[in-house]
Each structure stands twice: as structure tokens, then as C-alpha cells.
Amino acid sequence: LMYRSLLVQTCVYFLFPLAVGLAHSLVALRVVTDWAGDPARVLSYSVRFTRPVVVDEAEGGTVDFSGTVTAVDGDVATVSIDAIHNGAKVLGSATAEVRLG
């Protein structure tokens, strides 16, 4: 996910552009739905925000998302999702349960 300029600045109280955590949570879930092939297979999803993503106005910013299946119980897979910005996690405890098949 690439951010540019003041588009991500959501409130006049911020002195710098800040990427919105809700956007991160939605893109993180998109990693899972793309893998599952059908959004209806997602049984549950939880995420906790751990830090803001400050975006450089000139260079923009990047958040890299990835997912790993951490457990399978019958036809349900648990997926752990990572979101990394400048080498640091920006989401904590991001997990989804997905019905397989």
C-alpha cells in the first residue's frame, strides 16, 4: 500500500501526514480474502493498531502486508497478518479465521 501527500492526513490537528489505521486493517483483510478466493469464507477477523504510520510528503510511504497460515483445525485455517512500515509492525494481533475449500 503506497501513500502520498496530504491525502492520508485525516484531521487538521495532525502536524504531519498520517496514514489511517482503518485503511491498514482493511488492506490486511484483503490479503486474506484474496488468498481465500471468496470474502464469505472469512469467519472472523481481529486487529489491534500498534503505531501510527507517519508519511513523508515528498517521498510517500509504503506498508508491506503478508499473511501466514498458523493453524488448521478441520476446515478452518487461522491466518496471522503482518503489516510492516519502515521495519516496524504497525498492526498487532491481526488474525483471521477462514473456512477452507
N, C-alpha and C positions, 0 to 999 in steps of 0.2 A: 504494500500500500504506500503510495507516494503522496506526500503533502506538499502544497505550495502556498506561499504567501499568506495573506490575511484571511483567506477562505476558511481556514481552520480556527481562526480566532473567534470564539463564540460569545464573548462577553466584553463590554467596554472596560471592565475592571482589570482585565489582564494587560500587563505591560508588554507582553510578547505573544507571538502566535502560539497557540496551544491546541494540539490535536485532541479531539473529543473522545473520551473513553468509551462512550456508547458506540461510536464508529468502530473502535477496535473490537468490541465484543461481537458486533455483527459480522465483521470480516472473519474473525476467528471461527464463528459458527459456519460461515460459508466454506471454510476449509473442510469441515466435517460433511456438510451437505453435498459438496462436490464429490467427495470420496464415496459417500453413501449412495449417490445417484438419485436420491429422492428425499426431499426435506421431510416428508411424512415419516421417514424411518427414525428420525431423531425423537427419542423418548423423553430425554431430559437434557438440560444444559445449565451449567452454573459457571459463574466467572466472578473474580474479585479483582478490582483495579489496584495495582501496587504503586504506580508512579505516573506522573504526567509525561506527555511527550512534548517537549519544547521543540518547536520547528524553526530552523534558521530561515529567515525570509528570503535571503539571496539564494541559498542552495537547496531549500526544501528539506525534506526528511523522509526516511524510509523506515517502515516497520515490517520485519520479516515474520511470517506466520508459518507454522508447521504443526503437524499432528502425529501422534504415535498411539497405536493401539496398545494399551497397558494391561488389559484383561479381557477374557472372553468367558462368558457364563451362558452356556446353551446357545441361544441365537441372539444374545445381546453382547455387543462389544463396548468397552469403556475406552474412550479416546481422550488423551491428555493433549492439550493445545498450548503451544508456546507462541508468544509474541515478543520479539526482541527489537529494541531500538538502541543504537549506539552501544551494543554489547550487554545491555541490561534488560531483564524481563520487565514488561510493562503490564502484564496480566499475571495474576497468581491464581492457582487452583482452578484453572479453566479446564473443565471436563464436560464431556457429553456421553450419553448412553445412546447407542444406535442399534436398532434391530437389523440383523444380518439377513441376507437372502432376499 
